[in-house]
Amino acid sequence: MTLRLGIDVGGTNTDAVILNEKNNVIAKAKSPTTPDVMTGILNSLEKVLNKSGVDPGEIKYAMLGTTHATNAIVERRNLANIAVIRIGKPATLAIAPLTGWPEDLKRKLGKYVYVIQGGHEYDGREIAPFDEAEVKKIASELKDKNIEAIAISSVFSPVNPEHEQKAAEILREALGGDVEITLSHEIGSIGLLERENAAILNAAVTKVMKNAVHGFENALKEKGIHARLYITQNDGTLMSADYAVRYPVLTIASGPTNSLRGAAFLSNEKNAVVVDVGGTTSDIGILVNGFPRESSVAVEIGGVRTNFRMPDLISIGLGGGSIVRVDNGDVRVGPESVGYKITEEALVFGGDTLTATDIAVAAGRYELGDATRVQHLDTSLVERAINRIDAMVEDAIDRIKTSPEPVPVVLVGGGSILLSNRIKGASKVIRPQNFDVANAIGAAIAQVSGEVDRVYSLEQLGREKAIEDAKNKAIKEAIKAGADPSTVEIVNFEEIPLAYLPGNATRIRVKAAGYLKA
């Protein structure tokens, strides 16, 4: 038998599932997420193995959705010692790298910053020749600086990555293969500053992801699991462990994305709104053809503006552990939460804090804990709190929808017990079986993908050749990330003419996805 293990780290709980060959759940488990992340993962792994009773040797695939990279950036901890090289002199000297960054993060990552000659125009022509001698000089300077990773960005590198690739070759030869090198054209899209920012953040978290991958691999081996390890990306697909170490920034926001993919799988809804309610927050997103809709705006991570792909989400401070208070006659729900301590502090579990879960039990929405402990609650308070919970979710759904028409709404996450099966703006409400571990299931059933986002000059290449080139590159990226070549297909294609650029310029975005290699 071939089994799959899926683990997803949430803000409150770390969930784990084991699926059989037909993707049926054999066992599921939850453990509180711990500050060091890995302890919570190990606890969930041990629980789910004990519950399942399966032979660990039958687990052939292990999928992990982790917050390691996000936490490292937000908390400014465990970041790599990096160098930043921008290829864009003299064209980009007006704005230095790391401009607009929070000062504390700038101090940590801005010790070795260089701007050298080179870069390209929108159509791939050189702005200035690449200065090979300057890169060799930088490599010589960095040799004794204990550099762990380097971020390289160049003007319009998504159109022509030649200068970034040349710089990387020189640096690898001089510094060795242990230094992780991030090329901005592999991470972000056209805008130089946001793409450069994304590349710098990626370089900064390569070390933490490398340690996380090694730690998880060792944990699996200790439990007798000799499985292929995959990490979930924020587009709802997987990447191999090696690929994740190279592109750790792509794991940011993978948790909510796993929930969306799990919701699509469990509900059989390919186009719907998904409400994922955890212990502290709720994430509301939209499924398009079974995958999360991508955000079309620049996203800030840890105070840094970036332009790499991220799921389009609305997060609100509502969860199962949200604290309910009355202020000046108004009922407030959240954003403060008891989080993973809900089983100790909520009224229905013997605690003395009034939470959203207590309200849901008092209102008869779900049977949980000791309902007699909330019977004393004033009916008016319960009604007003329930109305507040419903209004928060309905408002978020209304904000993320693109039309006023009712749409299917899928409820997942352990905290979704707060919500009723009647929601304004929903054509139907689905709370599928195993809704409480949809995130871990989403990780376990995910496909492997590759993506290309670049600008082509159709005058030079022609439309058909440009599309063919983009599709081939996306397929190669999917295979490189661990997909079985025979199963890879194009799952998303966008062509956006750029009227403000000459040369019949067009932005082409292609995503390819396939199943894991057998």
C-alpha positions in Angstrom: 0.0 0.0 0.0 1.2 3.5 -0.8 0.2 6.1 1.8 0.5 9.9 1.9 1.3 12.0 4.9 0.1 15.7 4.9 1.1 18.1 7.7 0.2 21.8 7.8 1.3 24.4 10.3 -1.3 26.9 11.3 -1.2 29.8 13.6 -3.0 27.9 16.4 -2.8 24.2 15.5 -0.5 21.9 13.4 -2.7 19.4 11.6 -1.7 16.0 10.2 -3.5 13.4 8.0 -2.6 10.1 6.5 -4.4 9.3 3.2 -4.6 6.0 1.4 -4.2 5.4 -2.4 -7.8 6.6 -3.0 -7.1 9.7 -1.0 -9.4 8.6 1.8 -8.5 9.8 5.3 -7.1 6.9 7.4 -6.3 9.1 10.4 -6.1 12.7 11.4 -4.6 14.6 14.4 -4.1 18.1 15.8 -1.4 19.5 18.1 -0.8 23.1 19.3 1.6 25.0 17.0 4.8 25.7 19.0 7.0 28.7 18.9 9.8 26.7 17.3 7.3 25.1 14.8 9.2 21.8 14.6 8.1 20.6 18.0 4.4 21.0 17.0 5.1 19.1 13.7 6.7 16.2 15.6 3.8 16.1 18.1 1.2 15.9 15.2 3.3 13.3 13.4 3.5 11.1 16.5 -0.3 11.5 17.1 -1.4 10.7 13.6 0.9 7.6 13.4 -0.4 6.3 16.7 -4.0 6.8 15.6 -3.6 5.2 12.2 -1.8 2.1 13.3 -0.2 1.9 9.8 3.2 0.6 9.0 5.3 3.8 8.7 7.2 2.1 5.8 4.1 2.3 3.7 4.2 6.1 3.7 5.8 6.9 0.4 5.1 10.7 0.2 5.3 13.3 2.9 3.9 16.9 2.3 4.6 19.8 4.6 3.0 23.2 4.7 5.2 25.3 7.0 5.4 28.8 8.4 9.2 28.7 8.9 9.9 31.3 6.2 7.1 33.6 7.2 8.1 33.5 10.9 11.8 34.1 10.2 10.9 37.3 8.3 8.2 38.6 10.6 10.3 37.8 13.8 13.7 38.8 12.2 15.2 35.5 13.4 17.4 32.9 11.9 18.0 35.0 8.7 21.0 34.1 6.6 24.0 36.4 6.2 23.5 37.7 2.7 24.9 39.9 0.0 22.7 41.9 -2.4 23.9 42.6 -6.0 21.9 44.8 -8.4 22.9 44.9 -12.0 21.7 48.3 -13.2 24.3 51.0 -13.2 23.9 53.7 -14.3 20.2 53.4 -15.0 19.0 52.6 -11.4 21.2 54.7 -9.2 18.4 57.1 -8.1 16.9 54.5 -5.7 19.2 52.2 -3.8 18.4 48.6 -2.9 16.4 48.1 0.3 14.8 51.5 0.0 11.7 51.7 2.1 12.5 48.7 4.2 11.9 48.6 8.0 15.1 49.8 9.6 15.6 46.7 11.8 15.4 44.4 8.8 17.6 46.7 6.7 20.3 46.5 9.3 20.2 42.7 9.3 20.2 42.2 5.5 21.9 45.4 4.2 25.5 44.9 5.2 26.8 43.9 1.8 25.0 45.8 -1.0 26.4 46.4 -4.5 25.2 48.1 -7.6 27.1 47.2 -10.8 26.9 48.1 -14.5 24.5 46.2 -16.7 20.8 45.5 -17.3 18.4 45.3 -20.2 15.6 47.3 -21.9 12.0 46.0 -21.9 12.7 44.3 -25.3 15.9 42.5 -24.2 18.4 45.0 -25.5 21.3 45.8 -23.2 21.2 49.1 -21.4 24.9 48.8 -20.5 27.4 46.0 -21.0 27.8 43.5 -18.1 30.8 44.3 -16.0 32.4 40.9 -15.4 35.5 42.3 -13.6 33.3 44.1 -11.0 31.5 40.8 -10.2 34.9 39.0 -9.7 36.0 41.9 -7.4 32.8 41.5 -5.3 33.3 37.7 -5.1 36.8 38.3 -3.8 35.5 40.8 -1.2 32.9 38.3 0.0 35.2 35.3 0.4 35.9 35.9 4.0 32.6 37.4 5.0 30.8 34.1 5.8 28.2 34.8 3.2 25.4 32.2 3.2 23.2 33.5 0.4 23.3 36.1 -2.4 20.4 37.9 -4.1 21.0 39.1 -7.7 18.6 41.4 -9.5 18.9 43.0 -12.9 16.8 45.5 -14.9 14.1 43.7 -16.9 15.6 40.3 -16.1 12.2 38.5 -16.6 12.6 39.6 -20.3 16.4 38.8 -20.6 18.0 37.0 -17.6 21.5 36.8 -19.2 23.2 39.3 -16.8 21.8 37.6 -13.7 22.9 34.2 -15.0 26.4 35.4 -15.8 26.8 37.0 -12.4 25.6 33.8 -10.7 28.2 31.6 -12.7 31.1 33.8 -11.6 30.0 33.9 -7.9 29.4 30.1 -7.8 32.8 29.5 -9.2 34.5 31.8 -6.7 32.5 31.0 -3.6 31.5 27.4 -4.1 28.2 25.6 -4.2 27.4 26.0 -0.5 26.3 29.6 -1.0 22.6 29.8 -2.1 22.1 32.2 -5.0 18.7 33.7 -5.8 18.1 35.2 -9.2 15.2 37.7 -9.2 13.7 36.7 -12.5 13.0 33.2 -11.0 11.0 34.8 -8.1 9.1 38.0 -9.1 7.7 39.8 -12.1 8.6 42.9 -14.0 8.9 45.8 -11.5 12.6 46.0 -10.4 12.3 47.2 -6.8 9.5 44.7 -5.7 11.2 41.9 -7.6 14.5 42.7 -6.0 12.9 42.8 -2.6 11.4 39.4 -3.1 14.8 38.0 -4.2 16.4 39.5 -1.1 13.8 38.0 1.2 14.2 34.6 -0.5 18.0 34.7 0.0 17.5 35.6 3.6 15.3 32.6 4.4 17.2 29.9 2.5 19.1 28.9 5.7 15.9 28.6 7.8 14.2 26.4 5.1 17.3 24.2 4.7 17.3 23.6 8.5 13.5 23.0 8.4 13.8 20.4 5.6 16.7 18.6 7.3 14.8 18.6 10.6 11.7 17.2 9.0 13.7 14.6 7.1 15.4 13.4 10.3 12.0 13.3 12.1 10.5 11.1 9.4 13.5 8.7 9.5 13.3 8.4 13.3 9.7 7.2 12.8 10.7 4.7 10.2 9.2 6.8 7.3 11.4 6.7 4.2 9.2 9.0 2.0 9.8 11.6 -0.7 9.5 15.0 1.0 7.6 17.8 -0.7 6.9 21.4 0.6 3.6 23.2 -0.3 3.8 26.4 -2.3 1.4 29.4 -2.0 -0.2 28.6 -5.4 -1.7 25.4 -4.1 0.9 23.0 -5.5 4.0 21.2 -4.2 7.7 21.5 -4.8 10.5 19.1 -4.0 12.5 19.7 -0.8 15.6 20.8 -2.9 13.4 23.2 -4.8 12.0 24.6 -1.6 15.5 25.3 -0.2 16.2 27.3 -3.4 12.8 29.2 -3.4 11.6 29.3 0.3 9.8 32.6 -0.2 7.2 30.7 -2.3 6.0 28.9 0.9 4.7 32.2 2.4 0.9 32.0 2.7 0.9 28.3 1.8 -1.2 27.5 4.8 -4.4 29.3 3.7 -3.7 28.0 0.2 -3.6 24.4 1.4 -7.0 25.0 3.0 -8.4 26.2 -0.3 -7.1 23.2 -2.2 -8.4 20.9 0.5 -11.8 22.6 0.4 -11.9 22.1 -3.4 -11.0 18.4 -3.0 -13.4 17.7 -0.2 -16.4 19.6 -1.6 -15.9 18.9 -5.4 -16.4 22.6 -5.9 -13.9 24.1 -8.4 -15.3 27.7 -8.3 -16.3 28.9 -4.9 -15.5 31.1 -1.9 -13.7 29.3 0.9 -13.9 30.4 4.5 -11.1 28.9 6.6 -11.7 29.5 10.3 -8.8 28.7 12.6 -8.3 29.4 16.3 -7.4 33.1 15.9 -8.2 34.3 12.4 -10.3 33.5 9.4 -8.9 33.5 5.8 -11.4 34.0 3.0 -10.3 33.2 -0.5 -11.7 32.3 -3.9 -11.2 29.1 -6.0 -10.9 29.4 -9.7 -10.8 26.1 -11.5 -9.9 24.4 -8.3 -6.9 26.6 -7.5 -6.7 29.8 -5.4 -7.2 33.1 -7.2 -3.9 35.0 -7.3 -3.6 38.5 -5.9 -3.2 41.2 -8.5 -1.7 43.8 -6.2 1.8 44.1 -4.6 1.9 42.3 -1.2 3.8 43.4 1.9 5.7 40.7 3.8 7.2 41.8 7.1 6.9 45.4 6.1 8.6 44.8 2.7 6.7 45.4 -0.6 7.1 42.5 -3.1 5.5 41.4 -6.4 5.9 37.7 -6.5 2.7 35.5 -6.7 0.5 35.4 -3.6 -3.1 34.1 -3.1 -5.8 36.7 -3.0 -7.0 36.5 0.6 -8.9 38.5 3.2 -8.0 37.8 6.8 -10.2 38.8 9.7 -9.6 38.5 13.4 -12.3 35.8 14.0 -11.5 32.3 15.2 -12.7 29.6 17.6 -10.6 31.1 20.3 -11.7 34.7 19.7 -12.5 36.5 23.0 -16.1 37.9 23.3 -16.5 41.2 25.2 -19.1 43.8 25.8 -17.8 47.4 25.4 -20.2 50.3 26.1 -23.1 48.1 25.2 -21.5 46.8 21.9 -20.5 43.1 21.6 -17.0 42.6 20.3 -15.7 39.3 18.9 -11.9 39.2 18.6 -9.3 40.1 17.4 -7.8 38.9 20.7 -7.8 35.1 21.1 -6.9 32.4 23.5 -5.5 30.5 20.5 -4.4 27.0 21.2 -5.3 27.4 24.9 -9.0 27.1 24.0 -9.2 23.7 25.5 -8.1 25.2 28.8 -9.7 28.6 28.8 -13.0 28.4 27.0 -16.1 28.1 29.2 -17.3 24.8 27.6 -13.9 23.2 28.4 -13.9 24.3 32.1 -12.1 27.7 31.7 -13.3 31.2 32.6 -12.9 33.1 29.3 -16.0 33.7 27.0 -15.0 32.7 23.5 -16.6 32.5 20.1 -16.8 28.7 20.5 -18.8 29.2 23.7 -21.2 31.4 21.8 -21.6 28.8 19.0 -22.3 26.1 21.5 -24.8 28.3 23.4 -26.6 29.1 20.2 -26.9 25.4 19.3 -24.7 25.6 16.3 -22.4 22.8 17.4 -22.2 20.3 20.2 -18.8 20.5 21.9 -17.5 20.3 25.5 -19.9 20.8 28.4 -22.9 22.8 27.1 -24.2 23.2 30.6 -21.4 25.7 31.3 -22.9 28.2 28.9 -26.5 27.8 29.7 -26.4 30.8 32.0 -25.4 33.2 29.2 -27.9 36.0 28.5 -29.8 35.1 25.3 -29.5 38.7 24.1 -25.7 38.5 24.4 -25.6 35.2 22.6 -27.8 36.5 19.8 -25.8 39.8 19.3 -22.5 37.9 19.3 -23.8 35.4 16.7 -25.0 38.3 14.6 -21.6 39.9 14.9 -19.8 36.7 13.9 -22.1 36.2 10.8 -21.7 39.9 9.8 -17.9 39.7 9.9 -17.9 36.7 7.6 -20.6 37.9 5.3 -18.8 41.3 4.9 -15.5 39.5 4.0 -17.2 37.3 1.5 -18.9 40.4 -0.1 -15.5 42.1 -0.3 -13.7 39.3 -2.1 -16.4 38.4 -4.6 -16.2 40.0 -8.0 -19.9 40.0 -8.7 -23.1 40.4 -6.7 -24.3 37.0 -7.7 -24.6 34.3 -5.0 -21.7 31.8 -5.1 -21.1 28.5 -3.3 -19.4 28.9 0.0 -17.2 26.1 1.5 -16.5 26.2 5.2 -13.3 24.5 6.5 -11.1 24.7 9.5 -11.8 23.7 13.1 -13.3 27.1 13.9 -15.9 26.9 11.1 -18.2 25.4 13.7 -19.0 29.1 14.6 -20.9 29.5 11.3 -24.3 28.4 10.3 -25.4 26.8 7.0 -27.2 30.0 6.0 -24.9 32.8 4.9 -25.9 35.9 2.9 -24.4 36.0 -0.6 -24.1 32.2 -0.7 -25.9 30.1 -3.3 -25.2 27.1 -1.0 -23.1 26.4 2.1 -21.0 23.3 2.2 -19.2 22.0 5.3 -17.5 18.8 4.0 -16.5 15.8 5.9 -13.0 16.2 7.5 -13.5 20.0 7.2 -11.3 20.5 10.4 -8.2 19.2 8.6 -8.8 20.5 5.1 -5.4 22.3 5.2 -3.4 19.0 5.8 -5.5 17.2 3.2 -4.9 20.1 0.7 -1.1 19.5 1.3 -1.4 15.8 0.9 -3.4 15.8 -2.4 -1.6 18.7 -4.1 0.0 18.5 -7.5 3.5 19.8 -8.5 3.6 23.0 -10.6 5.9 25.3 -12.5 5.2 28.9 -13.5 6.5 31.5 -16.0 5.7 35.2 -16.0 7.6 37.3 -18.5 7.3 40.0 -21.2 7.9 39.1 -24.8 8.4 41.4 -27.8 6.1 39.9 -30.4 7.7 42.0 -33.1 10.9 40.0 -32.6 9.6 36.5 -31.8 6.0 36.4 -33.0 3.0 35.5 -30.9 2.9 31.7 -31.5 6.6 31.2 -30.7 6.3 33.4 -27.6 3.4 31.4 -26.3 5.2 28.1 -27.1 8.3 29.3 -25.4 6.4 30.3 -22.2 4.5 27.0 -22.1 7.7 24.9 -22.5 9.5 26.9 -19.8 6.5 26.4 -17.4 6.5 22.6 -18.1 10.2 22.4 -17.5 9.8 24.2 -14.2 7.1 21.8 -13.1 9.3 18.8 -13.9 12.2 20.4 -12.1 10.0 20.8 -9.0 9.2 17.1 -9.0 6.3 16.4 -11.4 6.0 13.3 -13.5 6.7 14.6 -17.1 4.0 12.4 -18.6 1.3 14.0 -16.4 2.2 17.7 -16.8 -0.3 19.9 -18.4 -1.0 23.7 -18.7 -3.6 24.7 -16.1 -3.5 28.4 -16.5 -2.6 30.8 -19.3 -2.8 34.6 -19.4 -1.8 37.0 -22.2 -1.8 40.7 -21.4 -0.8 43.2 -24.2 1.3 46.1 -22.8 0.0 49.0 -24.8 2.4 51.5 -23.1 5.5 49.7 -24.3 6.6 49.7 -28.0 7.5 46.6 -30.0 4.1 44.9 -29.5 5.1 43.9 -26.0 3.0 41.3 -24.3 3.1 39.8 -20.8 2.6 36.0 -20.8 1.9 34.1 -17.6 1.7 30.3 -17.8 1.3 27.7 -15.1 1.8 24.0 -15.7 1.0 21.2 -13.1 1.4 17.5 -12.9 1.2 14.6 -10.5 4.1 13.4 -8.4 6.7 11.1 -9.9 5.7 7.5 -9.0 
